[in-house]
């Protein structure tokens, strides 16, 4: 009897989870309900192809779902093989060859060739993303670097022109620029002895130095040998940087889609720099220091990173990756530069100016915005929200009677030391929130006109990152129309700065922003001063003169209608 009750409760729990949407978001396959003619089944649409899989006992049959998912993964590989784009194999071979060149060059400090290989890999990868990539050119291939026609276009015509010249034509050249003197001071010609060519006397240049026709051939043979050595050294693909990065990214599945995309991009930058075919055991202190120097150069040149903060994030992700390699025993020892006391790989955080809005700019925004855009601005000023906080706002977090929003900030909602903050809403904020809330019976308070979340991130079936942000789009339209340049983030900074500058409320700015307490006493002994925070938020509304701005707006609208 106990097991029957437990089984019934488990089924009911799965059904409730599915209805609430929290479990449904984890499904990679779509459930298609059955009919009298057939049972329910799992469905997947991929590049206009539709595949169906056995649904077992129903949608809650997890075993059947896992089997269907595994079958889909095998089917996906087959579909991708069948739908390979033209020249895909040629591009993959060229990228692989350049990747080996990049790996060897980084390992042996041939930076010029490494930079060339990295640029070629990037260009070829960009070309493969096109629907119809162009045919590979000689200069796109490694062999093109050792082809005189590619490296010195027009050389053949040049030498034909020289061969067609008679001796008198070359006398001046031979006397002035093509002759040297030996130790005794006698003149030595830089040309071979004269020879007869169709009745004319010609001079044939020596084949040394610039005229060495074999220099490219020698370089090509050297690189062929190096690539052969690299290929033989790749004992296992599992130990390459590219393969281990894939495994490392799988450990980040619990992060937001946007955060996962950032980590993937940061690791992709590292792989392109060091070479995806490099062995992870080759990553040592010297390689990490060289990568740190590359990021430093990027900051100085402002070609990729605008601040050291961004460069520090890239370096921190790579350090985390190398530490993970050590923890999972992919590398025998951890590089010493990762020691906690070492600051070799650190970046000094840039002290950028805090940009805030003036009261005149706030007044201009609120008086010019439509109701929905005005609500977004008010929520940011009133509650220190970001776009994600507004998009994630749930019905359970709003007390409509008391006029309060109580929640953790979305970015750190899973962190235990982050406070749950209760914000007293200004009257105008509460009225607009009630007016603009979604009419459909959903968990979220605000949705767009299509019934979708205001801010959405996802990876499509091809693994491509996609993001839509209705809040940002609405603000950008308003900002451009008013000729302003400040970003949305400056709205919450404006309120926090005002609180920090008030004699009675200084110190509440971290609580207002939903940040974790900094002091030990605040974390463990002191309760959040709710009454003082309410006073601070109410004072903010008065400082912005919210009621006066919106009452003038209403009067202006009423006058215009009359």
SVG drawing of the C-alpha trace seen along z (x, -y; Angstrom):
<svg xmlns="http://www.w3.org/2000/svg" viewBox="-12 -71 106 73">
<polyline fill="none" stroke="black" stroke-width="0.4" points="0.0,0.0 2.9,-2.3 4.5,-1.9 1.2,-2.5 0.7,-5.7 4.4,-6.8 4.0,-5.9 0.8,-7.9 2.4,-10.9 5.4,-10.7 3.1,-10.8 1.2,-13.7 4.4,-15.5 5.6,-15.1 2.3,-16.3 2.4,-19.4 6.0,-20.1 5.1,-19.8 2.2,-22.2 4.2,-24.8 6.7,-24.7 9.9,-24.1 10.3,-20.6 9.1,-21.2 12.0,-23.6 14.4,-20.7 13.0,-18.6 15.0,-18.6 12.3,-16.7 8.7,-17.7 5.9,-15.5 3.1,-14.7 0.0,-13.4 -1.5,-10.2 -4.9,-9.6 -7.1,-6.6 -5.0,-5.5 -1.6,-5.8 0.1,-6.2 1.9,-9.3 5.4,-9.9 8.4,-12.2 9.1,-14.5 12.1,-16.5 12.3,-19.0 15.7,-19.6 16.5,-21.6 13.1,-20.9 13.4,-17.2 10.9,-15.7 11.8,-12.6 9.5,-10.6 10.5,-8.4 8.7,-5.9 7.0,-7.5 6.8,-4.4 4.1,-4.6 3.6,-8.4 5.3,-11.7 6.3,-10.9 8.1,-7.7 11.6,-8.9 13.3,-5.7 11.5,-6.0 12.4,-9.6 16.1,-8.9 16.1,-6.2 14.4,-8.5 16.9,-11.2 19.9,-8.9 18.3,-7.7 17.9,-11.3 21.6,-12.1 22.5,-9.2 20.0,-10.4 21.3,-13.9 24.8,-12.8 23.4,-10.9 21.3,-13.9 24.3,-16.3 26.4,-13.9 23.7,-13.7 23.3,-17.5 27.0,-18.4 27.4,-21.7 29.5,-21.8 33.2,-22.0 32.7,-21.2 35.3,-18.4 37.9,-20.6 37.3,-23.4 37.6,-21.0 40.9,-19.6 42.3,-23.1 41.3,-24.3 42.8,-21.1 46.1,-21.7 46.3,-25.3 45.4,-24.3 48.4,-21.9 50.6,-24.8 49.2,-27.0 49.8,-24.4 53.4,-23.8 54.1,-27.5 52.8,-28.4 54.7,-25.5 58.0,-26.6 57.6,-30.4 57.2,-31.1 54.8,-33.9 54.6,-35.3 53.6,-32.0 51.2,-31.4 49.4,-34.7 49.1,-33.9 47.7,-30.4 45.2,-31.9 43.9,-34.4 43.5,-31.7 41.6,-29.5 39.2,-32.3 38.6,-33.3 38.0,-29.7 35.6,-29.1 33.7,-32.2 33.4,-31.0 32.0,-27.7 29.1,-29.4 27.8,-30.7 25.1,-28.8 27.3,-28.5 31.0,-29.0 33.3,-30.0 35.8,-27.7 39.1,-27.6 41.9,-29.7 45.6,-28.9 46.3,-31.7 43.8,-30.1 45.8,-26.9 49.2,-26.2 50.7,-25.1 49.9,-28.5 52.4,-30.0 55.1,-28.1 53.9,-28.9 55.9,-31.6 52.9,-32.5 50.9,-33.4 53.7,-35.0 55.3,-36.9 52.7,-37.5 54.3,-38.5 57.7,-37.0 57.6,-34.8 56.9,-37.8 59.7,-39.7 62.3,-37.1 61.0,-36.7 61.5,-40.4 65.0,-40.2 65.8,-37.2 64.6,-39.2 67.0,-42.0 70.3,-42.2 73.7,-42.6 74.0,-46.4 70.6,-46.9 72.1,-45.4 75.5,-47.0 74.5,-49.9 72.7,-47.7 75.7,-45.3 78.2,-48.1 76.2,-50.1 74.1,-47.8 74.9,-44.2 78.6,-44.2 80.7,-43.9 84.4,-44.0 86.5,-41.2 89.2,-41.7 91.7,-42.8 89.3,-45.4 88.6,-43.7 85.0,-43.8 82.9,-40.6 79.8,-40.3 76.6,-39.2 75.6,-37.5 76.4,-34.2 78.6,-34.1 77.0,-35.3 75.1,-32.8 73.6,-32.9 69.8,-33.0 68.3,-33.1 71.2,-35.1 71.2,-37.6 73.6,-37.9 71.7,-37.8 72.7,-37.7 71.1,-35.1 70.7,-36.1 72.2,-33.9 69.7,-31.9 70.7,-32.8 69.2,-35.2 66.1,-36.7 66.4,-34.7 66.5,-31.4 63.8,-29.4 64.1,-26.6 63.6,-28.7 59.9,-28.1 60.3,-24.4 62.7,-24.0 60.2,-25.8 57.4,-23.6 59.4,-20.4 60.2,-21.7 56.5,-22.4 55.4,-19.1 57.9,-17.4 56.6,-19.5 53.0,-18.6 53.9,-14.9 55.5,-15.1 52.4,-16.9 50.1,-14.3 52.1,-11.5 52.1,-13.2 48.3,-13.3 48.0,-10.0 44.5,-10.6 42.0,-13.2 40.6,-13.1 43.6,-14.9 43.5,-17.8 42.6,-21.3 39.5,-21.3 38.2,-18.0 38.7,-19.0 37.0,-22.4 33.9,-20.5 33.9,-18.5 34.6,-21.6 31.6,-23.4 29.3,-20.5 30.0,-21.2 28.5,-24.7 25.0,-23.5 23.6,-24.9 24.5,-28.5 22.2,-30.8 22.2,-30.5 23.9,-33.9 26.6,-32.9 27.3,-29.6 27.7,-31.6 30.2,-33.9 32.3,-31.0 32.1,-29.3 33.3,-32.4 36.2,-33.0 37.4,-29.4 37.1,-29.6 39.4,-32.6 42.0,-30.6 41.7,-27.6 42.3,-29.7 45.3,-31.3 47.0,-28.1 45.7,-25.7 42.8,-23.3 45.0,-20.3 47.5,-21.1 47.8,-18.6 46.4,-19.8 49.7,-18.7 51.4,-21.4 49.6,-24.1 52.1,-25.4 53.1,-28.6 54.9,-29.9 51.9,-29.4 49.5,-31.1 51.9,-34.0 52.1,-34.4 48.3,-34.3 48.1,-36.9 50.5,-39.1 48.4,-38.7 45.3,-39.9 47.3,-42.8 48.3,-43.8 44.7,-43.6 43.7,-46.1 46.5,-48.5 45.6,-48.4 41.8,-48.5 41.2,-46.1 39.2,-43.7 38.9,-44.6 38.0,-48.1 39.0,-47.5 41.2,-45.3 38.0,-44.1 37.0,-42.3 40.5,-40.9 40.4,-39.7 37.2,-37.8 38.8,-36.0 41.9,-35.1 39.8,-33.9 37.8,-31.5 41.1,-30.0 42.5,-29.7 39.3,-27.9 39.7,-25.6 43.3,-24.7 42.3,-24.1 39.5,-21.8 42.0,-19.9 44.1,-19.3 41.1,-18.4 39.9,-15.8 43.5,-14.4 43.8,-15.4 47.1,-17.1 49.5,-15.7 50.3,-19.0 48.9,-22.5 51.0,-25.3 52.7,-27.3 51.4,-30.6 47.9,-29.5 49.1,-29.4 46.8,-31.5 49.6,-33.8 50.7,-34.5 49.5,-37.7 51.3,-37.1 48.1,-36.5 46.0,-39.2 44.6,-42.3 44.1,-45.5 40.5,-46.5 40.0,-49.7 38.3,-52.4 35.8,-53.6 33.6,-56.6 30.1,-55.9 27.7,-57.4 24.3,-58.5 21.3,-60.4 20.5,-64.0 17.1,-64.9 16.4,-66.8 17.2,-63.6 14.9,-61.5 12.1,-64.0 12.6,-64.0 12.5,-60.2 9.4,-59.8 7.5,-62.6 8.3,-61.3 7.9,-57.5 4.8,-55.4 3.2,-53.7 5.0,-50.4 8.5,-52.0 7.7,-54.4 7.0,-51.3 10.4,-49.8 12.2,-53.0 10.2,-53.4 11.0,-49.8 14.7,-50.4 14.7,-53.6 12.3,-52.4 13.7,-48.8 17.2,-48.9 16.1,-46.3 17.8,-45.2 16.0,-44.0 16.3,-40.4 14.9,-41.3 11.8,-42.9 11.4,-40.0 11.7,-37.4 9.2,-39.2 6.7,-36.6 3.2,-37.0 4.2,-35.5 6.8,-38.2 4.3,-41.1 2.0,-42.0 -0.6,-44.0 -2.4,-45.0 0.7,-46.3 2.3,-47.7 5.5,-45.8 7.9,-43.6 9.9,-41.1 12.6,-39.0 16.2,-38.2 17.9,-39.7 17.8,-37.3 21.5,-37.2 22.3,-35.8 19.1,-34.1 20.9,-30.8 23.4,-32.4 22.7,-31.8 24.4,-35.0 22.3,-37.3 19.5,-39.0 15.8,-38.8 14.8,-42.5 11.4,-44.0 10.8,-47.2 8.1,-49.7 6.5,-50.7 5.8,-54.3 2.1,-54.9 2.8,-55.6 4.9,-52.4 2.2,-50.3 -0.6,-51.7 1.4,-51.2 2.4,-47.6 -1.3,-46.7 -2.2,-48.2 0.5,-46.5 0.5,-43.1 -0.3,-40.2 -3.9,-39.2 -3.1,-35.6 -2.9,-33.2 0.9,-32.9 3.6,-32.9 5.3,-36.0 3.8,-39.4 4.9,-41.0 4.9,-39.5 5.3,-41.0 2.4,-41.3 3.1,-37.8 2.7,-36.3 6.4,-35.6 8.9,-36.7 10.2,-40.2 13.8,-39.0 14.7,-35.6 17.9,-33.6 18.2,-30.3 20.4,-28.1 18.7,-26.9 18.8,-23.4 22.2,-24.2 23.7,-25.4 23.6,-29.1 23.0,-31.6 19.9,-33.8 18.7,-36.6 15.7,-39.0 15.3,-41.9 12.1,-43.9 12.9,-46.2 16.3,-47.2 14.7,-47.7 12.0,-50.0 14.5,-52.1 16.9,-52.4 14.0,-53.7 13.2,-56.3 16.9,-57.2 17.6,-57.8 14.5,-60.0 15.6,-62.2 19.3,-62.3 20.5,-60.7 23.6,-58.4 23.4,-56.8 22.5,-53.1 19.8,-51.4 22.2,-50.3 22.8,-53.9 19.2,-54.1 19.8,-51.8 23.2,-53.4 21.5,-56.8 19.3,-55.6 22.1,-53.8 24.4,-56.9 21.7,-59.1 21.2,-56.8 25.0,-56.6 25.2,-60.4 22.4,-60.9 23.6,-61.3 20.8,-59.2 20.7,-56.4 24.4,-56.0 25.3,-52.3 21.9,-51.1 23.0,-51.1 24.2,-47.5 20.9,-46.3 19.0,-48.4 20.9,-46.7 20.4,-43.3 24.2,-42.7 25.5,-40.3 26.5,-42.0 30.2,-42.9 30.7,-43.1 30.6,-40.0 28.1,-41.7 25.7,-42.4 25.9,-38.7 25.4,-37.0 24.2,-39.4 22.3,-42.4 18.8,-42.2 18.2,-44.2 16.8,-47.6 13.5,-47.4 11.9,-50.6 15.0,-52.6 15.1,-51.1 11.4,-52.1 12.2,-55.6 15.1,-55.7 13.0,-54.5 10.2,-57.0 12.8,-59.8 14.1,-58.7 10.6,-59.2 10.5,-62.7 14.0,-63.5 13.0,-62.6 9.7,-64.4 8.0,-61.4 4.4,-62.5 4.9,-66.0 6.4,-64.7 3.6,-62.3 0.8,-64.6 2.0,-67.2 2.2,-64.5 -1.5,-63.5 -2.6,-67.1 -0.8,-67.6 -2.4,-64.5 -5.9,-65.5 -5.4,-69.0 -4.3,-67.6 -7.4,-65.3 -9.7,-68.2"/>
</svg>
